[in-house]
Amino acid sequence: MVNAIKKEAISGPILAVLPKFIGDAINTLSAIELLRKLYPDNEIYLLARPYMVELFDRDEYYNIKVIADERYGEAKLSVFSLAKQLKQHQFSMAVLFRGSFSEALLARLAGIKTIIGYAQNGRKPLLSHPLNLNVNHHYLLRYCRLINETHGDCFEQFNIPKLTYREIESTTVNNDKPIIGLYFGGKNKGARHYPVEQAKQVIALLNEQYLSNLILIGDKSEQIDNQKLFDYANSLNMTCTDLTGKTSLTELVDHIASFDLLISIDSGPMHMAAAVQTPCVAIVGQGTSPWSLVVPKTPNVIAATAELSLKLNENLLVTDISAQQIVEISLPLIQSKTPYIDEATLLLSKHNNN
């Protein structure tokens, strides 16, 4: 048990150090909200990897400011140089949502006296308020514990993360049909990547069920695979747009917010969909963390899993998730978002499934 922080002792700005991956960073927003409730008048700064700055910089929910972590930007600052810059803000408290030793060292070098974090990676002596990590806790709970338990367990629950987005209207879709985003990943996603041939089966089934507008998303490293899917969708005379590698992070969030449904592997776009309340089918094979620890806590995300797989090679688990399973799971989600998916479509689906 750590000593509870006295709120009146935290009179200056507060620094929150974000994790390096976008999905994890989004999940800290539930804890940021608790922090904002505790300190309504303090400035709260997020220290974020440069590629994330634009996303959090336009926030309209949490009243936050963002500092680019230039250790990972073009400047390639040392921990000492960055600490010198942070020291100018005279932070009263730091919350370390990332578990590395270097983050605790950074906070100490920046002259911050109250430092909250998990006692891992040999950094306990650098923390004023170290907590023991329970590896079975969901990531949202892990982050919120850092705030709640160091302030006397004053909260009973937390809210799901929210991302600010801008409404967009696509000129490349047939507005009479649902817009379905697809993110199957690429080879860079390792065991999470959904194979191209099975992804084509998903596209074919979507064409049978919904005659939908498809929008492919991903980064530049995933362009080759998505080009194959784009060509296949065109061969079926489907309306398909390929945005792979063509959007900024904020533009990607805006597009995801405009989708009637996103079908995504367990990765950043899935967490974006959850944070903008877009229905999502998550394809869950072997992830970087157990699914139970990262599943978005919203009914708008339903998982297609490989729970019954008997494969010994964990890299092949995702191949046991069939296209039929993915599309079946999408039915209640897309019907709730798109009233023009009528009863005849659902009856046709049931007939095809039988």
Secondary structure, 3 states (H helix, E strand, C coil): CCCCCCHHHCCCCEEEECCCCHHHHHHCHHHHHHHHHHCCCCCEEEEECHHHHHHHHCCCCCCCEEEECCCCCCCCCCHHHHHHHHHCCCCCEEEECCCCHHHHHHHHHCCCCEEEEECCCCCHHHCCEEECCCCCCCHHHHHHHHHHHHHCCCCCCCCCCCCCCCCCCCCCCCCCCCEEEEECCCHHHHHHCCCHHHHHHHHHHHHHHHCCEEEECCCHHHHHHHHHHHHHHHHCCCEEEECCCCCCHHHHHHHHHHCCEEEEECCHHHHHHHHCCCCEEEEECCCCCCHHHHCCCCCCEEEEECCCCCCCCHHHHHHHCCHHHHHHHHHHHHHHHCCCCCHHHHHHHHHHHC
